[in-house]
Amino acid sequence: MPTPSGHTRAILSSKVKGTTVYNTSGEKIGHVEDVVLDKMSNNIMFAVIGFGGILSMGEKYHPVPWSVLDYNPDKDGYVVPVSQAELERAPTSRLEDVTKNEGDLRTRTYDFYKAPHYWE
């Protein structure tokens, strides 16, 4: 699924990883740490945004539905439609746990961002 401003329907995950993520105020909030795939439905479950921390120490990871990321070519990064304060209330997970109990995390994440449940 292309993002709202996406210019293509396909992108390599290697181009997504490391891309800066901004909030709607234009503030840098993190970067795409990884992309989680739903093997059963052939969908992207979410992008994992690394947020805070120094040299990965104390960093939080926020799963974000792919459909809410909007690529902004002027920023050469993605924009997430949340403020800094809202992001701090978003579901978080340790990176190594993002694929464990994914059903609960997936539902909480999609509900938080008010994104359509692709699996229903």
N, CA, C and O atoms as a GROMACS GRO file, in nm:
protein
  480
    1MET      N    1   0.084  -0.118   0.000
    1MET     CA    2   0.000   0.000   0.000
    1MET      C    3   0.089   0.124   0.000
    1MET      O    4   0.173   0.139   0.088
    2PRO      N    5   0.070   0.212  -0.098
    2PRO     CA    6   0.150   0.334  -0.097
    2PRO      C    7   0.104   0.428   0.015
    2PRO      O    8  -0.012   0.424   0.057
    3THR      N    9   0.195   0.511   0.060
    3THR     CA   10   0.158   0.612   0.158
    3THR      C   11   0.083   0.722   0.086
    3THR      O   12   0.089   0.730  -0.037
    4PRO      N   13   0.011   0.809   0.159
    4PRO     CA   14  -0.069   0.911   0.092
    4PRO      C   15   0.007   0.994  -0.011
    4PRO      O   16  -0.047   1.026  -0.116
    5SER      N   17   0.131   1.027   0.017
    5SER     CA   18   0.207   1.107  -0.079
    5SER      C   19   0.310   1.025  -0.155
    5SER      O   20   0.395   1.079  -0.226
    6GLY      N   21   0.302   0.893  -0.139
    6GLY     CA   22   0.401   0.806  -0.203
    6GLY      C   23   0.398   0.818  -0.354
    6GLY      O   24   0.291   0.830  -0.414
    7HIS      N   25   0.514   0.814  -0.416
    7HIS     CA   26   0.523   0.824  -0.560
    7HIS      C   27   0.539   0.688  -0.626
    7HIS      O   28   0.550   0.677  -0.748
    8THR      N   29   0.541   0.585  -0.544
    8THR     CA   30   0.558   0.451  -0.597
    8THR      C   31   0.483   0.352  -0.509
    8THR      O   32   0.456   0.380  -0.392
    9ARG      N   33   0.449   0.238  -0.564
    9ARG     CA   34   0.380   0.135  -0.487
    9ARG      C   35   0.480   0.040  -0.421
    9ARG      O   36   0.442  -0.039  -0.335
   10ALA      N   37   0.607   0.048  -0.459
   10ALA     CA   38   0.706  -0.045  -0.406
   10ALA      C   39   0.828   0.031  -0.356
   10ALA      O   40   0.868   0.132  -0.413
   11ILE      N   41   0.885  -0.020  -0.247
   11ILE     CA   42   1.008   0.040  -0.193
   11ILE      C   43   1.087  -0.071  -0.124
   11ILE      O   44   1.029  -0.160  -0.062
   12LEU      N   45   1.216  -0.066  -0.134
   12LEU     CA   46   1.301  -0.163  -0.067
   12LEU      C   47   1.307  -0.131   0.082
   12LEU      O   48   1.317  -0.014   0.121
   13SER      N   49   1.301  -0.233   0.166
   13SER     CA   50   1.310  -0.210   0.310
   13SER      C   51   1.443  -0.146   0.347
   13SER      O   52   1.451  -0.072   0.445
   14SER      N   53   1.547  -0.175   0.270
   14SER     CA   54   1.678  -0.115   0.299
   14SER      C   55   1.676   0.037   0.280
   14SER      O   56   1.756   0.108   0.341
   15LYS      N   57   1.584   0.087   0.196
   15LYS     CA   58   1.571   0.232   0.180
   15LYS      C   59   1.489   0.293   0.293
   15LYS      O   60   1.503   0.411   0.323
   16VAL      N   61   1.403   0.214   0.355
   16VAL     CA   62   1.317   0.262   0.463
   16VAL      C   63   1.394   0.267   0.596
   16VAL      O   64   1.385   0.364   0.670
   17LYS      N   65   1.470   0.160   0.624
   17LYS     CA   66   1.545   0.154   0.750
   17LYS      C   67   1.641   0.272   0.761
   17LYS      O   68   1.716   0.303   0.668
   18GLY      N   69   1.638   0.336   0.876
   18GLY     CA   70   1.726   0.448   0.902
   18GLY      C   71   1.668   0.583   0.863
   18GLY      O   72   1.725   0.687   0.897
   19THR      N   73   1.557   0.584   0.792
   19THR     CA   74   1.496   0.710   0.748
   19THR      C   75   1.444   0.786   0.869
   19THR      O   76   1.384   0.728   0.960
   20THR      N   77   1.468   0.916   0.870
   20THR     CA   78   1.424   1.002   0.980
   20THR      C   79   1.272   1.013   0.979
   20THR      O   80   1.208   1.012   0.874
   21VAL      N   81   1.216   1.023   1.101
   21VAL     CA   82   1.072   1.038   1.118
   21VAL      C   83   1.047   1.168   1.194
   21VAL      O   84   1.113   1.198   1.293
   22TYR      N   85   0.949   1.244   1.145
   22TYR     CA   86   0.913   1.373   1.203
   22TYR      C   87   0.768   1.369   1.251
   22TYR      O   88   0.689   1.287   1.204
   23ASN      N   89   0.733   1.459   1.345
   23ASN     CA   90   0.593   1.475   1.379
   23ASN      C   91   0.535   1.584   1.289
   23ASN      O   92   0.606   1.640   1.206
   24THR      N   93   0.407   1.614   1.306
   24THR     CA   94   0.343   1.710   1.217
   24THR      C   95   0.393   1.853   1.238
   24THR      O   96   0.369   1.939   1.154
   25SER      N   97   0.463   1.878   1.349
   25SER     CA   98   0.523   2.011   1.372
   25SER      C   99   0.659   2.024   1.305
   25SER      O  100   0.722   2.129   1.312
   26GLY      N  101   0.704   1.916   1.241
   26GLY     CA  102   0.833   1.920   1.174
   26GLY      C  103   0.951   1.885   1.262
   26GLY      O  104   1.066   1.896   1.220
   27GLU      N  105   0.923   1.843   1.386
   27GLU     CA  106   1.030   1.805   1.478
   27GLU      C  107   1.074   1.662   1.452
   27GLU      O  108   0.990   1.574   1.433
   28LYS      N  109   1.204   1.638   1.451
   28LYS     CA  110   1.256   1.503   1.436
   28LYS      C  111   1.223   1.425   1.562
   28LYS      O  112   1.255   1.468   1.673
   29ILE      N  113   1.157   1.310   1.545
   29ILE     CA  114   1.119   1.230   1.662
   29ILE      C  115   1.191   1.096   1.667
   29ILE      O  116   1.186   1.028   1.769
   30GLY      N  117   1.256   1.057   1.561
   30GLY     CA  118   1.327   0.930   1.562
   30GLY      C  119   1.362   0.887   1.420
   30GLY      O  120   1.376   0.969   1.329
   31HIS      N  121   1.375   0.755   1.405
   31HIS     CA  122   1.410   0.698   1.275
   31HIS      C  123   1.346   0.561   1.262
   31HIS      O  124   1.310   0.499   1.362
   32VAL      N  125   1.331   0.515   1.140
   32VAL     CA  126   1.277   0.381   1.118
   32VAL      C  127   1.386   0.281   1.152
   32VAL      O  128   1.490   0.273   1.086
   33GLU      N  129   1.362   0.205   1.256
   33GLU     CA  130   1.458   0.104   1.300
   33GLU      C  131   1.442  -0.025   1.219
   33GLU      O  132   1.540  -0.090   1.184
   34ASP      N  133   1.317  -0.059   1.190
   34ASP     CA  134   1.292  -0.183   1.117
   34ASP      C  135   1.149  -0.182   1.064
   34ASP      O  136   1.070  -0.094   1.096
   35VAL      N  137   1.118  -0.280   0.982
   35VAL     CA  138   0.985  -0.299   0.927
   35VAL      C  139   0.941  -0.440   0.964
   35VAL      O  140   1.017  -0.536   0.945
   36VAL      N  141   0.819  -0.455   1.016
   36VAL     CA  142   0.768  -0.585   1.058
   36VAL      C  143   0.663  -0.631   0.956
   36VAL      O  144   0.568  -0.559   0.927
   37LEU      N  145   0.684  -0.750   0.905
   37LEU     CA  146   0.595  -0.806   0.802
   37LEU      C  147   0.499  -0.906   0.866
   37LEU      O  148   0.536  -0.979   0.957
   38ASP      N  149   0.377  -0.907   0.817
   38ASP     CA  150   0.278  -1.007   0.859
   38ASP      C  151   0.286  -1.120   0.758
   38ASP      O  152   0.232  -1.110   0.647
   39LYS      N  153   0.352  -1.228   0.795
   39LYS     CA  154   0.374  -1.339   0.702
   39LYS      C  155   0.246  -1.407   0.658
   39LYS      O  156   0.240  -1.465   0.549
   40MET      N  157   0.143  -1.401   0.741
   40MET     CA  158   0.019  -1.472   0.710
   40MET      C  159  -0.068  -1.397   0.609
   40MET      O  160  -0.143  -1.459   0.534
   41SER      N  161  -0.058  -1.265   0.606
   41SER     CA  162  -0.146  -1.189   0.518
   41SER      C  163  -0.071  -1.114   0.406
   41SER      O  164  -0.134  -1.049   0.323
   42ASN      N  165   0.061  -1.124   0.405
   42ASN     CA  166   0.142  -1.054   0.306
   42ASN      C  167   0.128  -0.902   0.316
   42ASN      O  168   0.137  -0.832   0.215
   43ASN      N  169   0.108  -0.851   0.437
   43ASN     CA  170   0.099  -0.708   0.462
   43ASN      C  171   0.217  -0.662   0.547
   43ASN      O  172   0.283  -0.742   0.612
   44ILE      N  173   0.242  -0.532   0.544
   44ILE     CA  174   0.336  -0.474   0.638
   44ILE      C  175   0.259  -0.451   0.767
   44ILE      O  176   0.160  -0.378   0.768
   45MET      N  177   0.304  -0.513   0.876
   45MET     CA  178   0.233  -0.497   1.002
   45MET      C  179   0.257  -0.356   1.056
   45MET      O  180   0.162  -0.285   1.088
   46PHE      N  181   0.384  -0.317   1.066
   46PHE     CA  182   0.416  -0.181   1.104
   46PHE      C  183   0.564  -0.152   1.083
   46PHE      O  184   0.646  -0.241   1.066
   47ALA      N  185   0.593  -0.022   1.085
   47ALA     CA  186   0.732   0.023   1.091
   47ALA      C  187   0.763   0.042   1.238
   47ALA      O  188   0.677   0.083   1.315
   48VAL      N  189   0.885   0.013   1.278
   48VAL     CA  190   0.926   0.032   1.417
   48VAL      C  191   1.012   0.157   1.422
   48VAL      O  192   1.117   0.165   1.357
   49ILE      N  193   0.967   0.255   1.499
   49ILE     CA  194   1.036   0.383   1.509
   49ILE      C  195   1.120   0.383   1.635
   49ILE      O  196   1.068   0.364   1.745
   50GLY      N  197   1.251   0.405   1.620
   50GLY     CA  198   1.340   0.422   1.734
   50GLY      C  199   1.329   0.565   1.781
   50GLY      O  200   1.338   0.658   1.701
   51PHE      N  201   1.310   0.584   1.911
   51PHE     CA  202   1.279   0.714   1.967
   51PHE      C  203   1.358   0.735   2.095
   51PHE      O  204   1.352   0.653   2.186
   52GLY      N  205   1.431   0.843   2.102
   52GLY     CA  206   1.505   0.875   2.224
   52GLY      C  207   1.629   0.790   2.240
   52GLY      O  208   1.665   0.712   2.152
   53GLY      N  209   1.693   0.806   2.353
   53GLY     CA  210   1.813   0.729   2.382
   53GLY      C  211   1.936   0.787   2.312
   53GLY      O  212   1.926   0.870   2.222
   54ILE      N  213   2.051   0.741   2.357
   54ILE     CA  214   2.178   0.782   2.300
   54ILE      C  215   2.255   0.657   2.263
   54ILE      O  216   2.278   0.570   2.348
   55LEU      N  217   2.294   0.648   2.137
   55LEU     CA  218   2.365   0.529   2.086
   55LEU      C  219   2.290   0.401   2.120
   55LEU      O  220   2.350   0.301   2.161
   56SER      N  221   2.158   0.405   2.102
   56SER     CA  222   2.067   0.292   2.126
   56SER      C  223   2.052   0.255   2.272
   56SER      O  224   1.984   0.157   2.303
   57MET      N  225   2.110   0.330   2.364
   57MET     CA  226   2.092   0.304   2.508
   57MET      C  227   1.969   0.382   2.553
   57MET      O  228   1.963   0.504   2.536
   58GLY      N  229   1.872   0.313   2.611
   58GLY     CA  230   1.752   0.378   2.660
   58GLY      C  231   1.654   0.413   2.550
   58GLY      O  232   1.555   0.483   2.574
   59GLU      N  233   1.679   0.365   2.428
   59GLU     CA  234   1.590   0.396   2.317
   59GLU      C  235   1.459   0.320   2.333
   59GLU      O  236   1.458   0.204   2.376
   60LYS      N  237   1.348   0.386   2.300
   60LYS     CA  238   1.217   0.323   2.299
   60LYS      C  239   1.182   0.291   2.154
   60LYS      O  240   1.228   0.358   2.062
   61TYR      N  241   1.102   0.189   2.135
   61TYR     CA  242   1.061   0.150   2.001
   61TYR      C  243   0.909   0.154   1.992
   61TYR      O  244   0.838   0.091   2.070
   62HIS      N  245   0.862   0.230   1.895
   62HIS     CA  246   0.720   0.248   1.874
   62HIS      C  247   0.680   0.182   1.743
   62HIS      O  248   0.725   0.224   1.636
   63PRO      N  249   0.595   0.078   1.749
   63PRO     CA  250   0.541   0.027   1.624
   63PRO      C  251   0.439   0.128   1.571
   63PRO      O  252   0.355   0.178   1.647
   64VAL      N  253   0.446   0.158   1.444
   64VAL     CA  254   0.355   0.254   1.380
   64VAL      C  255   0.299   0.188   1.255
   64VAL      O  256   0.375   0.139   1.172
   65PRO      N  257   0.166   0.186   1.239
   65PRO     CA  258   0.110   0.129   1.117
   65PRO      C  259   0.169   0.196   0.994
   65PRO      O  260   0.179   0.318   0.987
   66TRP      N  261   0.207   0.116   0.898
   66TRP     CA  262   0.268   0.168   0.775
   66TRP      C  263   0.177   0.273   0.710
   66TRP      O  264   0.225   0.371   0.654
   67SER      N  265   0.047   0.252   0.718
   67SER     CA  266  -0.048   0.340   0.650
   67SER      C  267  -0.051   0.482   0.708
   67SER      O  268  -0.101   0.573   0.641
   68VAL      N  269   0.000   0.504   0.829
   68VAL     CA  270  -0.002   0.640   0.884
   68VAL      C  271   0.127   0.716   0.856
   68VAL      O  272   0.133   0.837   0.878
   69LEU      N  273   0.230   0.648   0.807
   69LEU     CA  274   0.353   0.717   0.770
   69LEU      C  275   0.334   0.785   0.635
   69LEU      O  276   0.285   0.723   0.541
   70ASP      N  277   0.371   0.910   0.627
   70ASP     CA  278   0.356   0.985   0.503
   70ASP      C  279   0.494   1.039   0.465
   70ASP      O  280   0.552   1.118   0.539
   71TYR      N  281   0.546   0.996   0.351
   71TYR     CA  282   0.679   1.040   0.310
   71TYR      C  283   0.675   1.185   0.264
   71TYR      O  284   0.589   1.223   0.183
   72ASN      N  285   0.768   1.265   0.315
   72ASN     CA  286   0.779   1.406   0.277
   72ASN      C  287   0.914   1.424   0.206
   72ASN      O  288   1.018   1.422   0.271
   73PRO      N  289   0.912   1.442   0.073
   73PRO     CA  290   1.038   1.453   0.000
   73PRO      C  291   1.120   1.576   0.039
   73PRO      O  292   1.243   1.574   0.029
   74ASP      N  293   1.054   1.683   0.084
   74ASP     CA  294   1.129   1.802   0.127
   74ASP      C  295   1.214   1.774   0.250
   74ASP      O  296   1.321   1.832   0.267
   75LYS      N  297   1.165   1.684   0.337
   75LYS     CA  298   1.238   1.648   0.458
   75LYS      C  299   1.322   1.522   0.437
   75LYS      O  300   1.407   1.489   0.520
   76ASP      N  301   1.298   1.452   0.326
   76ASP     CA  302   1.362   1.324   0.300
   76ASP      C  303   1.337   1.230   0.418
   76ASP      O  304   1.426   1.158   0.463
   77GLY      N  305   1.213   1.234   0.467
   77GLY     CA  306   1.176   1.150   0.581
   77GLY      C  307   1.026   1.132   0.588
   77GLY      O  308   0.950   1.189   0.509
   78TYR      N  309   0.985   1.051   0.685
   78TYR     CA  310   0.843   1.023   0.705
   78TYR      C  311   0.786   1.116   0.811
   78TYR      O  312   0.856   1.159   0.903
   79VAL      N  313   0.657   1.148   0.797
   79VAL     CA  314   0.586   1.229   0.895
   79VAL      C  315   0.478   1.140   0.957
   79VAL      O  316   0.402   1.074   0.886
   80VAL      N  317   0.473   1.140   1.090
   80VAL     CA  318   0.372   1.067   1.164
   80VAL      C  319   0.276   1.170   1.222
   80VAL      O  320   0.321   1.269   1.280
   81PRO      N  321   0.146   1.151   1.207
   81PRO     CA  322   0.049   1.252   1.249
   81PRO      C  323   0.024   1.255   1.400
   81PRO      O  324  -0.090   1.244   1.446
   82VAL      N  325   0.131   1.271   1.477
   82VAL     CA  326   0.118   1.281   1.622
   82VAL      C  327   0.215   1.386   1.675
   82VAL      O  328   0.316   1.417   1.612
   83SER      N  329   0.182   1.439   1.790
   83SER     CA  330   0.273   1.532   1.857
   83SER      C  331   0.372   1.452   1.942
   83SER      O  332   0.357   1.331   1.958
   84GLN      N  333   0.470   1.521   1.993
   84GLN     CA  334   0.568   1.458   2.082
   84GLN      C  335   0.498   1.397   2.204
   84GLN      O  336   0.528   1.284   2.244
   85ALA      N  337   0.404   1.471   2.262
   85ALA     CA  338   0.332   1.423   2.381
   85ALA      C  339   0.248   1.299   2.348
   85ALA      O  340   0.243   1.205   2.426
   86GLU      N  341   0.183   1.300   2.232
   86GLU     CA  342   0.103   1.184   2.192
   86GLU      C  343   0.192   1.063   2.170
   86GLU      O  344   0.156   0.952   2.210
   87LEU      N  345   0.306   1.084   2.108
   87LEU     CA  346   0.398   0.972   2.084
   87LEU      C  347   0.441   0.908   2.215
   87LEU      O  348   0.458   0.786   2.221
   88GLU      N  349   0.459   0.988   2.318
   88GLU     CA  350   0.501   0.932   2.446
   88GLU      C  351   0.394   0.842   2.508
   88GLU      O  352   0.424   0.761   2.595
   89ARG      N  353   0.269   0.856   2.464
   89ARG     CA  354   0.159   0.771   2.512
   89ARG      C  355   0.134   0.652   2.420
   89ARG      O  356   0.053   0.564   2.452
   90ALA      N  357   0.202   0.649   2.306
   90ALA     CA  358   0.181   0.542   2.208
   90ALA      C  359   0.237   0.410   2.260
   90ALA      O  360   0.327   0.408   2.343
   91PRO      N  361   0.182   0.299   2.211
   91PRO     CA  362   0.236   0.168   2.250
   91PRO      C  363   0.385   0.158   2.218
   91PRO      O  364   0.430   0.200   2.112
   92THR      N  365   0.460   0.101   2.310
   92THR     CA  366   0.603   0.079   2.290
   92THR      C  367   0.634  -0.068   2.315
   92THR      O  368   0.555  -0.141   2.375
   93SER      N  369   0.749  -0.108   2.270
   93SER     CA  370   0.793  -0.245   2.289
   93SER      C  371   0.945  -0.248   2.280
   93SER      O  372   1.006  -0.162   2.218
   94ARG      N  373   1.003  -0.348   2.343
   94ARG     CA  374   1.145  -0.370   2.319
   94ARG      C  375   1.157  -0.423   2.178
   94ARG      O  376   1.070  -0.497   2.131
   95LEU      N  377   1.264  -0.387   2.110
   95LEU     CA  378   1.279  -0.429   1.971
   95LEU      C  379   1.272  -0.581   1.958
   95LEU      O  380   1.210  -0.633   1.865
   96GLU      N  381   1.335  -0.651   2.050
   96GLU     CA  382   1.335  -0.798   2.040
   96GLU      C  383   1.198  -0.859   2.070
   96GLU      O  384   1.177  -0.978   2.044
   97ASP      N  385   1.105  -0.780   2.126
   97ASP     CA  386   0.972  -0.832   2.158
   97ASP      C  387   0.865  -0.790   2.059
   97ASP      O  388   0.749  -0.829   2.073
   98VAL      N  389   0.901  -0.711   1.959
   98VAL     CA  390   0.800  -0.654   1.870
   98VAL      C  391   0.728  -0.762   1.788
   98VAL      O  392   0.617  -0.736   1.739
   99THR      N  393   0.785  -0.879   1.772
   99THR     CA  394   0.718  -0.986   1.699
   99THR      C  395   0.657  -1.091   1.792
   99THR      O  396   0.600  -1.189   1.744
  100LYS      N  397   0.668  -1.072   1.923
  100LYS     CA  398   0.606  -1.164   2.018
  100LYS      C  399   0.469  -1.108   2.056
  100LYS      O  400   0.453  -0.987   2.071
  101ASN      N  401   0.372  -1.196   2.073
  101ASN     CA  402   0.236  -1.154   2.109
  101ASN      C  403   0.191  -1.040   2.017
  101ASN      O  404   0.131  -0.942   2.060
  102GLU      N  405   0.222  -1.058   1.888
  102GLU     CA  406   0.199  -0.949   1.794
  102GLU      C  407   0.052  -0.912   1.778
  102GLU      O  408   0.023  -0.797   1.743
  103GLY      N  409  -0.040  -1.004   1.803
  103GLY     CA  410  -0.182  -0.972   1.789
  103GLY      C  411  -0.226  -0.860   1.881
  103GLY      O  412  -0.294  -0.767   1.839
  104ASP      N  413  -0.187  -0.869   2.009
  104ASP     CA  414  -0.224  -0.765   2.106
  104ASP      C  415  -0.156  -0.633   2.074
  104ASP      O  416  -0.220  -0.529   2.074
  105LEU      N  417  -0.027  -0.637   2.047
  105LEU     CA  418   0.047  -0.515   2.014
  105LEU      C  419  -0.006  -0.453   1.885
  105LEU      O  420  -0.020  -0.331   1.875
  106ARG      N  421  -0.035  -0.536   1.788
  106ARG     CA  422  -0.089  -0.488   1.661
  106ARG      C  423  -0.222  -0.415   1.683
  106ARG      O  424  -0.241  -0.304   1.632
  107THR      N  425  -0.312  -0.476   1.757
  107THR     CA  426  -0.443  -0.415   1.781
  107THR      C  427  -0.429  -0.285   1.859
  107THR      O  428  -0.490  -0.184   1.822
  108ARG      N  429  -0.349  -0.284   1.967
  108ARG     CA  430  -0.331  -0.161   2.045
  108ARG      C  431  -0.270  -0.051   1.960
  108ARG      O  432  -0.308   0.066   1.972
  109THR      N  433  -0.174  -0.087   1.876
  109THR     CA  434  -0.107   0.011   1.791
  109THR      C  435  -0.202   0.070   1.688
  109THR      O  436  -0.211   0.192   1.674
  110TYR      N  437  -0.274  -0.015   1.616
  110TYR     CA  438  -0.367   0.034   1.514
  110TYR      C  439  -0.480   0.116   1.578
  110TYR      O  440  -0.524   0.215   1.520
  111ASP      N  441  -0.526   0.076   1.695
  111ASP     CA  442  -0.631   0.152   1.763
  111ASP      C  443  -0.578   0.288   1.807
  111ASP      O  444  -0.648   0.389   1.794
  112PHE      N  445  -0.456   0.293   1.859
  112PHE     CA  446  -0.398   0.420   1.905
  112PHE      C  447  -0.389   0.520   1.790
  112PHE      O  448  -0.424   0.637   1.807
  113TYR      N  449  -0.343   0.475   1.674
  113TYR     CA  450  -0.327   0.563   1.559
  113TYR      C  451  -0.454   0.575   1.474
  113TYR      O  452  -0.455   0.644   1.372
  114LYS      N  453  -0.562   0.508   1.519
  114LYS     CA  454  -0.690   0.510   1.447
  114LYS      C  455  -0.674   0.466   1.302
  114LYS      O  456  -0.734   0.523   1.210
  115ALA      N  457  -0.592   0.365   1.284
  115ALA     CA  458  -0.566   0.310   1.150
  115ALA      C  459  -0.659   0.192   1.126
  115ALA      O  460  -0.689   0.116   1.218
  116PRO      N  461  -0.704   0.175   1.003
  116PRO     CA  462  -0.791   0.060   0.972
  116PRO      C  463  -0.719  -0.072   0.998
  116PRO      O  464  -0.600  -0.086   0.971
  117HIS      N  465  -0.792  -0.168   1.052
  117HIS     CA  466  -0.738  -0.301   1.079
  117HIS      C  467  -0.735  -0.377   0.947
  117HIS      O  468  -0.839  -0.422   0.900
  118TYR      N  469  -0.620  -0.394   0.888
  118TYR     CA  470  -0.610  -0.464   0.760
  118TYR      C  471  -0.645  -0.611   0.771
  118TYR      O  472  -0.675  -0.674   0.670
  119TRP      N  473  -0.643  -0.668   0.889
  119TRP     CA  474  -0.663  -0.811   0.908
  119TRP      C  475  -0.810  -0.847   0.927
  119TRP      O  476  -0.843  -0.965   0.939
  120GLU      N  477  -0.897  -0.750   0.931
  120GLU     CA  478  -1.040  -0.781   0.952
  120GLU      C  479  -1.116  -0.782   0.822
  120GLU      O  480  -1.237  -0.806   0.821
   0.00000   0.00000   0.00000
